[in-house]
Amino acid sequence: MATLTIKHFDALAYVKKAKELGTSEELAEFQARQIEDAIEVAILNIKEEIAIKDLATKRDLESTKNQIILWVAGLFLASGLLQHFIK
């Protein structure tokens, strides 16, 4: 089973580092807010794309596999019956 590691943007750390590098506090805070907004937009877009796609679950795949097995078995049975009656 896959493990999900959630990461986040640390705006406070960004602002502190930007100030250390000589950026004004106002500019650093503005940039941090813009980055947070961009991340939020990206997350919303990804969620929307996932919602739009018709993704199959493991249960869907198992069900489809079972249906295929039944159809193939039915075709073999029908084929055998046809051969029996055609002779």
C-alpha positions as CSV (number, residue, x, y, z in Angstrom):
1,M,0.0,0.0,0.0
2,A,1.3,3.4,-1.0
3,T,2.1,5.9,1.8
4,L,1.1,9.5,1.3
5,T,3.5,12.1,2.6
6,I,1.9,15.5,2.9
7,K,4.2,18.5,2.6
8,H,3.3,22.2,3.1
9,F,4.7,25.6,2.2
10,D,6.1,27.2,5.3
11,A,5.3,30.9,4.8
12,L,6.9,32.0,8.0
13,A,10.2,30.3,7.2
14,Y,10.1,31.8,3.7
15,V,9.6,35.3,5.1
16,K,12.4,34.9,7.7
17,K,14.8,33.7,5.1
18,A,13.8,36.4,2.6
19,K,14.4,39.1,5.3
20,E,17.8,37.5,6.1
21,L,18.7,37.9,2.4
22,G,17.8,41.6,2.5
23,T,14.2,41.6,1.3
24,S,11.8,44.0,3.0
25,E,9.3,42.3,5.3
26,E,6.4,43.7,3.3
27,L,7.8,42.2,0.0
28,A,8.6,38.9,1.7
29,E,5.1,38.6,3.1
30,F,3.5,39.6,-0.2
31,Q,5.6,36.9,-2.0
32,A,4.7,34.3,0.6
33,R,1.0,35.1,0.2
34,Q,1.3,34.8,-3.6
35,I,3.1,31.5,-3.3
36,E,0.3,30.2,-1.0
37,D,-2.3,31.4,-3.4
38,A,-0.6,29.7,-6.4
39,I,-0.3,26.4,-4.4
40,E,-4.0,26.6,-3.5
41,V,-5.0,27.2,-7.2
42,A,-2.8,24.2,-8.2
43,I,-4.4,22.0,-5.6
44,L,-7.9,23.0,-6.7
45,N,-7.1,22.4,-10.3
46,I,-5.7,18.9,-9.5
47,K,-8.8,18.1,-7.4
48,E,-11.1,19.2,-10.3
49,E,-9.2,17.1,-12.8
50,I,-9.4,14.0,-10.5
51,A,-13.2,14.6,-10.0
52,I,-13.7,14.9,-13.8
53,K,-11.9,11.7,-14.7
54,D,-13.8,8.4,-14.4
55,L,-11.2,6.4,-12.5
56,A,-11.8,2.7,-11.9
57,T,-11.5,1.4,-8.4
58,K,-10.0,-2.1,-7.5
59,R,-13.6,-3.2,-6.9
60,D,-14.6,-2.0,-10.5
61,L,-11.7,-3.9,-12.0
62,E,-12.5,-7.1,-10.0
63,S,-16.1,-6.9,-11.1
64,T,-15.1,-6.4,-14.8
65,K,-12.7,-9.4,-14.6
66,N,-15.5,-11.6,-13.2
67,Q,-17.9,-10.4,-16.0
68,I,-15.2,-11.3,-18.6
69,I,-14.7,-14.7,-17.1
70,L,-18.5,-15.4,-17.2
71,W,-18.7,-14.2,-20.9
72,V,-15.8,-16.4,-22.0
73,A,-17.2,-19.4,-20.1
74,G,-20.6,-18.7,-21.8
75,L,-19.0,-18.5,-25.2
76,F,-17.2,-21.8,-24.7
77,L,-20.4,-23.4,-23.6
78,A,-22.4,-22.0,-26.5
79,S,-19.6,-23.0,-28.9
80,G,-19.7,-26.6,-27.6
81,L,-23.5,-26.7,-27.9
82,L,-23.4,-25.4,-31.5
83,Q,-20.8,-28.0,-32.4
84,H,-23.0,-30.7,-30.9
85,F,-26.1,-29.7,-32.8
86,I,-24.4,-28.9,-36.1
87,K,-22.9,-32.4,-36.4
